[in-house]
């Protein structure tokens, strides 16, 4: 039996739906609408006030907003399943607006561009980037990996055809599939797409997934090793995160819900990243755009930076692999 909303909640849902529709008609994109919504909500929750000043209006919002978001997520997802929603899921929204505020000075103050560094030592990485949240690109960390240029649509299709169970999503184990706007329901379906589409001669596509199957993991790690700049005692985790697609939009603007910072290696193709600081840092930090080239590794705390990606039309499929580290 469906939950029956009160009249006020119905009116609020209508208001957000109408605002979203008007924004889209004016040329605004869904991901930008969502970002602005989250930015304003984050400002309410994270704006600093003196400890002696009690703002009961904001206290009310802090307590009531999670419930409101769940209701909005329910209704916006329930009204029209054929239309992209302002709120992807209530879980993602709750994560975005209740996350711990970032240390802006440590994370991004004075950062005007993402530095590109070669021969990055473990000591410098630990001192400047490892746990500060500051993004960095290491240009030569994957130069000896056979995965560069080796991983492809055909490679993954063959790998998972031998390990069919590994391609099944299992959220309890953290094995997730991200179809984005492709219409695929599973990794198995995506890897079975027609040859014409797989070669970008059909509808554009971009997908991602996390592998947690030990057999597949062992096979993948024959082609790459732990990045050399990571501390000796740093663990990269058991999961491999893989993203693959042709020219066009990649992942829309979002925050991740992982436990630790992560690295991502560009194994083929080229990808443009847009990084947006969290709302509480916008007064001292700025948005960044950076191109990650074949062979580069980008290190980023995706739990703090809002980020989106776009695949550059280079003639190569974009394939990346990454993992968390501690």
N, C-alpha and C positions, 0 to 999 in steps of 0.2 A: 504494500500500500504506500503510495507516494505521500511525502510530507506536504501538508497544505500550508502555504506561507500566509502570513498576515498581510493586510492591505498595504501597510507601509513597506514591507519587504518587496511586494509586487511592484510598488511604485518605484522603489530604488532600482530594481532590476530593469524596469522599463527605461528609467533615466540613463543607466549605463549603456543599455542596448542602443538607445537613440543617439547618444553621444558618439558611440563607436561607429554607427552607421553614417552619421554626418561626417565624421572624420575620414572614413574610407572614401566617401563620395568626393571629399575635397582633395583626395590624392594621397592621404596619409597611409602608411603601411601598418599592418597588424602588429608587427613586432615593435614598431615605434610607439604605437598606442599603449601597448602593454608596458614598455619601459617607462613611459611618462607616468602611467598609473602607479607603478611600483615606486618610482622616484618620489612622487608626492606622498605616498603612504609611508615610505621609509623616512621621509623628512619629519612626519608627525611623530614617528616612534623614536627616532634617533637624535632629534634636535636637542642640544644640551641646554639645560636651565640651571641656575644656581640651586644648590641643595636645599636652601631654606624656602624656595618658592614652590608652592604646590599648585599645579594647574589641574584642577579636577576634570576639566573637559578632556585633557589629553590622557589622564588616568582612565577615564571612561572609555576612550577610543582604544587604549592599550588592551583593556579587558574585553571589549566588545568586538574589536576588529577581527580576531581570528574566527569568531562565530559568523560574522558577516561575510567573510571571505568564503567560508564553507558554503554558506547559502548562495552566494553569488556563483561559485563554481558549480553548484548543483543546478541552478536555474539556467545559467548561460550554456551549460553543456546539455541541458534537457530541452531547451526551446527549439533548436534546429541543428540536428546532428550533421547536416550537409554544409554548414557554414563554420569557418574557423572561429574560435571563441576568443574573446578578450583574455580570458583566464584559461590556460591550458589545463591545469588541474589544481584543485584546492590544496593539494599537498605541496606542489611547487610554490604556489603563492605564499603559503604559510611559512615555508622555508625562507623565501625571499624577504619577507617583512619581519620575521622574528629572529633573523640571524644576529650574531654578535657584531657590533659596530667595529669597523676596521681602524687600525692605527694608521692614520693618514700620513703622518710624518715619516713613518717607517716604510710604508707601502708605495707612496707615489709622489711625495713632495719633491719638486724640482725635476721630475721625470718628464722630459719633453719629447722623448722618443725611446723606442725599445733598442737598447744597445745590441750591436752585433759583435761577438767576440770569438776569437779562435784561440786554441791552446789554453783554455780556461782551466786553471788549477783547482784542485779540490779546496785548497785553503781560501782562494779568492771567492769561489762559489759559496762556501759556507759563510764567509764574512759579509758578503754583499747581497746574495740572492736567495740562498737556499730556503730560508724561513722568514724573509722580510716581506714577501708578497710582490717584490719588484720583478717585473718581467725581464727576460733576457733571451737572446737567440745565440746559440753556440753553433758556429758555422762548419765546424770540422769534426764534431763528436760522432757522427755516423759514417764517416768517410770509409771505414774498413768493413762496414756491414754489407753482407751479400744481400740483405733484404732490400737495399736501395736498388730500385729498378727490377727487382725479382718479384716482389709482391704485386699482384695484379688481380683483376676480376677472375681471370682463368685460374690463377693460383688458388684463390679462396674457393672457387667453385669445385675444383678438384679435391682440395683438402677436406671440405665439409661433405662432399659426396661419399668420402670414405668413412666419415664420422658423423652420420646423420643425426644421432642423438645430441651431438654437441651444438647443432644449429638450432635446437629448440630453446625458446626463452624460458627461463626459470628465475622469476624474481626473488624467490626465497634464497637462492644461491648467488644472487647478484648478476645473473646472466640476462642481460637486457638487450632489446633490439629497438633501434630508433629509426622509424620509417620516414620521419619528417613529412614532406608533402608528396611522397611517391605513391601512396595507396597500397603498398605492400603490407601484409599482415605478419610476416615472419621473415627471418633470414633465409630460410629454405626457399620461400617464394621469391625473394629478391634475387637469389643466386640462380634461380630458374627463369629469369626474365628472358625474352626473346633476344637473339643475337643482335638484331638491329638496334634494339634499345640499349643493350649492353655496350655497344660501340658508339653510343650517343647520336645515332641516326634516327632515334625516335624521341619519345617524351623524356625530358631531362630527369635526372635522378641523383640523389645523394642519400646515403644511408650510414648508420653507425651501429656498432654492437660491442658488447663486452664479452670476452671469452673467459670462461672459468673451467673449461674442460681440460684435465691434466694431459690427455693425449695430444690434443691440439696445441696446448701451451708448449709442450716439449718439442713439437715439430716447429712451431714458430720461432722458438728461441735457438734453433740451429742457425738462424739467419741474422740474429742480432744479439748483442750483449748489453749488460747494464752500462749506461753511459759513463764514460771515464771520469767525468767531473763530479759525479755523486760521491759523497763520503764513503769510505770503505765499509762502515757499519750501517749504511743506509740500505733499507730493503725497498725493492720496487713493487712488492705485492705480487699476488698470484694471478691477478687479472690483467689481460691485455685489452686495451681500448682501441678499436679499429674504426676508421672513418674513410669512406670511399665514395667518389662520385665524379661526374663530368662538369663541364663549365656551367657557371650559374650560381645561384644561392646555395650556401651550405647550411650551417646551423643558424637559426634565428637568434636574436639577442636573448640571453638567458644567464642565470647563475647555475653552477653545478651543485649537486648534493653529495659530494664525496668527502672523505674524512681528512684528506691531506693535500698538499700541493702536488702538482703533476708535471710531467714532461711529455711532449708530443713530437715525434720525428716525422718529417716530410720525406717519404720514401720515393715518391714520384709526383710529378705535377707541381703546382704552385698555388698557394692559398693566401688570401688577404684576411688578416684578422683585424677586427675593430674591437678595441678595449675601452670600456667606459667605467670610470671610477664609481664607487658606491655614492649615494646621495650625500652622506655626511662628509665626503672628501671633495666635493665639487668646488668648494671655495678655494682650495689650494692645489688641486690636481686637475689634469685635463685628459680628454679622450685621446686615444692613440690609434693610429693605423699603421700596420706593418705587414710586409710581404714575407712569407716564409718560403724559401726556395728548396728545391730538391737537395737533400743531404743536410738541411738545417734541422736543429732541434730547438723548439721554443719551450721555455720553462715558465710556468704561470700558475698562480693560485686562482683557479677558476671558481673558488668559493667566495672570492672577494671582488674580482673584476667581472662586471657584466661583459659578455663577449659574444660576437657573431663572426661567421666566416663566409667567404665568397671564393669560389674556385675560378682561377684565371684560365682563360682558354689558351693553353700552350700546345695543344695537340696530344697531351698525355693525360691519362686518368689520374686524378689526385688520390693518393693512398697515404694514410698516416697511421702510425701506431704509437701508443703511449701507455703510461702507467703512473700510478701514484708512487710517492716515495716518503719515507719518514726520516 
